[in-house]
Amino acid sequence: MIVDSPAPQNPPDGWRADATADDRLSADVEAAQGGDEQAFRRLYRAVQPPLLRYLYGLVGDDAEDVAAEAWLQIARDLGGFRGDYTGFRRWAATIARNRAMDHARRMRRRPSVSVPVESLERLADNADTASLAVGAMSTAAALELVASLPRDQAEAVLLRAIMGLDARSAGEVLGKRPGAVRTAAHRGLRRLAAQLDRSAQDGPSGTGQASG
């Protein structure tokens, strides 16, 4: 269903020159439900990159296979979805997480938060605390530090910083209250901050001592 094809000659229904990106993508959700493959393709292009990075945080190198399973379900069940683009992202993340949990059970191993360096190169452009904290790290440091977090904290940071979901939406994905997500993200970010402080104090040599 997701294939390259020429751009449409006319803008999609519901598009306005002054519409925000989310407004246009919300219009695409409705159009895709009506069978518009171009609209579905735009949704895929908008959601797939952060979704794939999120899945790397859950299942590592199996992320692409799990994402493919998730998109098959998304395409199949899209007609029954109700909501705008924000809701669509939340729904897609929930489906992806469920598929990741199924995959982990099949593989009889716990999902890993280890991610390849390139998967963190472009974090979601979101001005919340999680995005700013992760964005301030080098890619290698983000990889090492996020991988060191407890599972609940890692998922909270991944959903907020990479998927760009707010606490309420992330809570719906995880089956937790927004307050619990905020707490997990806060604790995770506090751990990351402590690690960054220690790294800064140690310096490149790792000794933490000034020479001379």
C-alpha positions, 0 to 999 in steps of 0.5 A: 500500500505504501508506494512511491507515486507522483505528487497529487496535482491538487491539495488534499481535502481539508488542506488550507494554506495557513494550516499547521502541519498537524492540521494537514496530517489530521486531514490526511487521517480522514482522507486515508480512511476514505482510501486515499493512498497518497494521504496514507503515504504522508502519514507513514512518512510522518510517523514511521521515523520516530516510531522506528526509533521508539521500537529500537528502544524496545526490541533493538535490531528487530525494530523494522520487522516489528514496525512492518507488523504494526503498519499492517495492523494500522492499515487494516484497522484504520477504518475503525480509528476515530481521532485526529493526527495526535490521536493517530500517533498515540494509536500507532505507538500503542499498536507498535508497543503491543506488537513489540511485546508480542515479538518479545514473548515469541523470542523469549527474551526481554525487550532491550533499550539498546539502540544503534547510534544512528537511530538517535541522530534525529530526535523529535523536535519537541521543546519539552524537558525530555527532548531538551535533555536527550538532545543535549547529549551526544549521540553516543552518550544518549545511547549509553545513558538511555540504555542504562535506565530502568525499563519504565523510565526508558520507555517514558523518555523514549515516548516523550522525547522520540515519539513526541507524545505528551504525558497523557498520550504516553500514559495511554500507550503504557496503560499508566496515569499521566502522573506516573509517566511524568514521574518515570520520565523525571526519574529517568532524566534525573539519572541521566543528568547525574550521569552527565554531571559525573561525565563532565566532572571526569572530563575526557581523561576520566580522572576528574583531576586537574593536571599540574 
